[in-house]
Amino acid sequence: MEPTPHILIVDDSADIREPLGKYIGKKGFRVSTAAGGAEMRKLLKTNVVDLVVLDIMMPGEDGLALCRMIRESSDTPVILLTAVAEETDRIVGLEIGADDYVTKPFSPRELLARIRAVLRRAQSVPANREPAPGKRYRFDRWLLDMSRRELTGEDGVAVPLSTGEFRLLAALIKRPHIVLSRDQLLDLTAGRASEPFERSIDNQVSRLRKKIERDPKNATIVKTVWGGGYLLAADVKEE
């Protein structure tokens, strides 16, 4: 029997947090709740959490700062709760690694559907081969510094990467020699970002190849697997 998924709900409003926790709990999930960042950190240190529902508008540390903190240390899925008018917050949230968002006011049933969808996507993606990824990865003739988001060639010259190119390369580097479908790459790099189409991944791959391949038309680093997706064909060494 598979373990019951553990959902953590972080919201400073008890009127939202507590009823939502009870509703999600009745639907077959284990639920914990936190009123803010301090309680969230304590729960994350002592529990295995499968998904975090995180309100953006909170006093002190807001949800965007907490989402960034989660993403820096883990791949735990995050669903943001946002105000309808705050489009900028939603965009920033997706850019820093949130997997989905739900706008307020929302129905618990809608949030439940989003939770289940995100968990399904997370379970379908191959796990990182390295349990504790380092900050720098060497592959082919390149060095990728994860903390600085910097790609450097063997000549020591840095090659600029867009946010999308960096996320795509990072997803491939953490899963070398594993075929990743376009849907999986979309989940790993964008969640529900502004281009929810398979073709957007093809475009990102094409742009990335122009920067890292000796011959982009005959790629040897990021290879196409017909009918499957893409894979990083180079060996990866963590430094």
N, C-alpha and C positions, 0 to 999 in steps of 0.2 A: 504494500500500500504506500502511495506517495505521501510525503509529509504535507500537512495543511499549510498553504501559503500564509505567510505572516505579513500583514499590512500595517504600516505605521501612518497614522493621520496626525499631521502637525497643523494646528490652527489655534490662534489665540482666543477665538470665540467659543466658549463652552456650549453655546446654543447651537453651533454647527458641529463642533467636534464630537460631543457626546452622542447625540442622536444618530449621526452618521456612523460612528463606531459601532453602535448597537445594530444598525441596519446591515452593515457589511458583515458583522459577526454572525448574524442570523442566516447569511447566505453561504455559509460554509468556510469562512476565513477566520484565522486567528487575528485579532486586532489589538493594537496598542495605540494610545493617544498621547500627544505631547502638546503643551501650550506654547512652546517656543523652542529656540535653539538649544538652550541648556538642557532641557528635558530630552530633546531629540538626540543630542550627543550621548547622553547617559544611556538611553535605550539602544542606540546603535552599537555602543561598546559592549553591552551585555547580552545582546540578542542577535540572532540571524534574521534579518529583515529582507523580505522578497520584493517589496515595493513601498515607496513613500509617496503619500498624498500630501502635498505641501502648499499651504496658502502663501501667496506672494505678499499681500498687504498685512504685515505684522509689525508691531513696534519693536524697536531695537534692531536686531538682525532680521532683515526681511527674507522672504522666500527665495529671492534670486541669489542672495549671498549664501544661504544655506544649501541651495541646489549646487552652486559652484563648489562648495566644500565637499558635498557628497561625491560629486563627479571627480574631484581630484584624488579621492582615495578609494573609489569603488565603481563598479558598473551597475549598482542597484538602480532599477528603474525608478523614475520620478514622474509623477503627474502633478502639474501645477493647477491650483485653483486661482483664477484671475477674474478681475472686474471686466465687465463687457467693454468699457471705454478704454481700457489700458492695452491697446494693440502693441505699443512699444515694449511693454513688459513681456508680452507673449513671445514676441520675436526674440528678445534678448534671452528669455528662458530657453527657447529652442536652440539658440546659438551656443549656450553654455552647457547644453547636454540634456535638457529635459526630454522625456520621451513622448509626452502628450500634455494637453491642457484641457481644462473644462472651465467654461465661463460662468460666472455667477449672475443671476440665480440659476441653479441647476437642480435636476431631480436626482435623488440617490440612485435611481435605476440607471440613469445615463452614466453616472460615475462608475457604477458597478460594471457596466458593459465595457467601459474604457479600461478598467482594471484588468478584466479578464482578457481583453485583446492585447494589452501590453505584456501581460504575463505569458500569453501564448507566443508572442513574437520573441520574447526574451528566451524562452525555452527552446525555440527552434534554431537559435543562433549558436554555432559552435563556440565553446568556451575558449578563452585565451590559453595557449599552451603553457605559458609561464604563469605560475600562481601569484607571483609578486613582480610585476613588470618593473624594469629599471627605468631610468630617465633617458638613456641613450641607446639607440639600436643601430648596428652597422649591418648593411646589406649591399651586395654587389660592390660598387665603388662609392657608396653614399653613407652618411652618418646623419641620423635623425635624432635631434635633441627634443624630447617630449616636453620638458618643462619650458623651454624657450621657443618651442614650435619652429625650430630652425633646421633646415636641410642643408648640409654642407657636402660638397664634392671632394674628391681626393686631392684637388688642387687647393683646398681650403676656402674656396669661394662659396658663400651662402647663396642658395637659390630661393627666391621668395615663393611662398605657397599661400594660396587663398585658404580661407577657413574650410571650405568644402574639400579642397585638395588635401589639406593636412588631415582631416578626419578620415578621408578615404584611405590615405596611405597608412595612418595609424591603425585602422581596422584590419588592413591586410597584413601589416607587419606583426601584429599580435597573433595572427593565425596563419603563419607561413605554410605553404603547400596544401592549404585547405581551400576547396572550391566554395566560394560564397556566391549565392544567387543575388540577382539585382534586388529582390525584396529584402533579403538579409542585409545587404549593404545599405539600403535605404534606412532600415531600422537602426543600424549601427552608426550612421553618419548624420541622419536628419530627423528621425522621429516623424512628426507631422509638419515638417518645414514647408517652405513655399513652393517646392517643386515635387509633389508627390507622384512622380511618374518614373517608370523604369528608365526612360530615355535620359533623364537627368543624370543617372549613374553613368551611362555610356558617355555623356558629354564630359563628366568629371574625369573619367578614365582617360579619355582622349587628351584632355588638357594636361593631366599628370604625366602621361607618356611623353609628351613633347618636352617635358622638363627633365625626366630621368632616364629615358631610353636613348641609346646611341642611334638607333634607327626606329622612330616611333611607328613606322609602317610594318616593321618586323619585330615586334616587342619580344623581349626575352626576360624582362623582370615582371611586369604585370601582364599575364597571359590571359587570353580569352579561351574559355572552355565552352565550346558550342553546345547550346541547349542547357548549359549549367550556370554560367556566370563568369567570374574572374577569380584568379588566384595569384598570389605572390610566389613566383617560381624561384626566387633567390633564397639562399640560406640566411638566417638572421642570427646575429650575435649580440647579446646584451652586454653593455659596458657599464 
